Amino acid sequence: MTPGNGAPTLTIPAAFNGPDGSGNGGYSAGLLAAQLTAPGGPAVQVTLRNPPPLDRPLTVEGSSQEGLRLVDPTAEDRARLVAEAVTVDPLDPGLIPGGPVTVAEAEEARKRYGGLDAHPFPRCYSCGPERAAGDGLRLFAGRVRPGEGPDGVGNTVACTWEVRPEVDGGDGNAALAQVWAALDCPGGWSSDVSGRPIVLGRFTVQVLALPPVGSTQVVMGHLESVDGRKVHTASSLHDADGRPLALARATWIAIRT
């Protein structure tokens, strides 16, 4: 959509929420990133400055050279800037230690998804267990390689993604923003989201290729470090043969309680 002043706009439909009342971080960031890149193009870093509002036009400012700003023209000054996006250097394809797991391993890991027992945002588009198939991605990333790490539970998670027709971008593949949404929550669930809820703050994604509708993909997340309220994670998307399709790094912010 384009308003009368000629500036492009983006609208995040209400169905694509993260926490109730605001946009899913990955999907929202992916919509903005699609203005700067395409599959096989450069990585994009999106910094979320305020919770993305739903169901109203947000203005896109800036250029591909200087970066983009997503602005809510109806908000007060401090809440006007929703997100910023810039292109960045490519991501390391080996960002998940140990490499990809198989489809069978990812399916088994789904049974260990922590959000099935306690979820701070159960209606999240990406990982909410209260969303039905076709209405949400239902990415239930559970622990793989248990016994890893000093605590014995490991810090890598995985799940399968059944790429359904509802995510089709119009070319028989998942839309770019859907891939960003798929990389979002599995990274977060490599930390203790149930015990310490977090929201996405910064997301850097490189999409190498789009997954075809009807395919089964594997999404993985890995906890890299925790620094006070900041949680740093990596995530990846690969096909059934282990071929990488997308890579991501994220910084999450723990919610003050």
Rosetta blueprint (number, residue, H / E / L):
1 M L
2 T L
3 P L
4 G L
5 N L
6 G L
7 A L
8 P L
9 T E
10 L E
11 T L
12 I L
13 P L
14 A L
15 A L
16 F L
17 N E
18 G L
19 P L
20 D L
21 G L
22 S L
23 G E
24 N L
25 G H
26 G H
27 Y H
28 S H
29 A H
30 G H
31 L H
32 L H
33 A H
34 A L
35 Q L
36 L L
37 T L
38 A L
39 P L
40 G L
41 G L
42 P L
43 A E
44 V E
45 Q E
46 V E
47 T E
48 L E
49 R L
50 N L
51 P L
52 P L
53 P L
54 L L
55 D L
56 R L
57 P L
58 L E
59 T E
60 V E
61 E E
62 G E
63 S E
64 S L
65 Q L
66 E L
67 G E
68 L E
69 R E
70 L E
71 V E
72 D L
73 P L
74 T L
75 A L
76 E L
77 D H
78 R H
79 A H
80 R H
81 L E
82 V E
83 A E
84 E E
85 A E
86 V E
87 T E
88 V E
89 D L
90 P L
91 L L
92 D L
93 P L
94 G L
95 L L
96 I L
97 P L
98 G L
99 G L
100 P L
101 V L
102 T L
103 V H
104 A H
105 E H
106 A H
107 E H
108 E H
109 A H
110 R H
111 K L
112 R L
113 Y L
114 G H
115 G H
116 L H
117 D L
118 A L
119 H L
120 P L
121 F L
122 P L
123 R L
124 C L
125 Y L
126 S L
127 C L
128 G L
129 P L
130 E L
131 R L
132 A L
133 A E
134 G L
135 D L
136 G E
137 L L
138 R L
139 L L
140 F L
141 A L
142 G E
143 R E
144 V E
145 R L
146 P L
147 G L
148 E L
149 G L
150 P L
151 D L
152 G L
153 V L
154 G L
155 N L
156 T E
157 V E
158 A E
159 C E
160 T E
161 W E
162 E E
163 V L
164 R L
165 P H
166 E H
167 V H
168 D E
169 G L
170 G L
171 D L
172 G L
173 N E
174 A E
175 A L
176 L H
177 A H
178 Q H
179 V H
180 W H
181 A H
182 A H
183 L H
184 D H
185 C H
186 P H
187 G H
188 G H
189 W L
190 S L
191 S L
192 D L
193 V L
194 S L
195 G L
196 R L
197 P L
198 I E
199 V E
200 L E
201 G E
202 R E
203 F E
204 T E
205 V E
206 Q E
207 V E
208 L L
209 A L
210 L L
211 P L
212 P E
213 V L
214 G L
215 S L
216 T E
217 Q E
218 V E
219 V E
220 M E
221 G E
222 H E
223 L E
224 E E
225 S E
226 V E
227 D E
228 G L
229 R L
230 K E
231 V E
232 H E
233 T E
234 A E
235 S E
236 S E
237 L E
238 H E
239 D L
240 A L
241 D L
242 G L
243 R L
244 P E
245 L E
246 A E
247 L E
248 A E
249 R E
250 A E
251 T E
252 W E
253 I E
254 A E
255 I L
256 R L
257 T L
